[in-house]
C-alpha cells in the first residue's frame, strides 16, 4: 500500500527514481550565479584593468564612442554595461542554452519523461521567443568581440611593451580565449552557414572547401555543451583574477 501511494505521488510528475533534478539544479546554480556576479560587476564599475590585463567583462570599452549616453542615466556608465548585452544575447539564443534554461528555469519540461510544474503546455518558440531567431546575427557580434579578446590576450603577453611577458595572467587569458573560440566556432548557426544549402559537397572547389570547414565546425559542435560551460566559467575566472590583482589581493606570477 505504501509503495503504491509513493508511486502515485511520484506519478504526478514522473515515475523516474534517478536524480533527474540534479542537472536542472546545476544549471540554475551555474547560470544564476554567473548572472548575479556579472550584474554586481556592472554596478561595481571598477577593477576591469590590472597592468597588462583587461577583464573580458569590460572589453572593449565603448564609452568613448557613445559619450552622450551618460546624460540619460543617473549613474556612471560601466564599460560592462555596454558590452555584456552582446555576448549575453548570443548565449541566451544559443541552441544548447535554450534547452538548458527552458528546462531549468521554466520547467518545460525539467527532464525527459518528467512533467513540468507548470500546468501550461510548452507553447514552442512563439511570441517573444521568436527573438531566438536572431541568434545568427548575435553570432556575428560574438565573433567580432572574440577578435578583440584575442587582441587582449596578445596584450597580456606584452604586445605593446616591446618584449615578451609570460605570466599566470597570460595563460589564463589564452585558455579563456581558446575556450571561447571553441564555443563560438562550434555554434549550430555557424555550422549551417558554412555547410548548409549545399546539395553536393564535391561538385567544385568552393563546395569542397566549405565541406572541410563544415567538418571542423561539426567536430567542435559535437561537444557544444562542454565548450559552453567551460568558456562561461573561464570568463568568470579571468575576471576574478583581474579584479583580485587590481585590489592587491593576489600577485601575478611572472615566468619571463
Secondary structure, DSSP 8 states (H G I E B T S, - for coil): -HHHHHHHHHHTT----S-THHHHHHHHHHHHHHHHHHHHHHHH----EETTEE-GGG-S--TTT-GGGGGGSSS---HHHHHHHHHHHHHHT-HHHHHHHHHHHS-SSSBTTB--SSSS----S-GGGGGGGGHHHHHHHHHHHHHHHHHHHHHHTTTTTTS---BHHHHHHHHHHHHHHHHHTT-HHHHHHHHTT-S-SSSSHHHHHHHHHHHHHHHHHTTHHHHHHHHHHHHHHHHHHHHHHHTTSS---B--
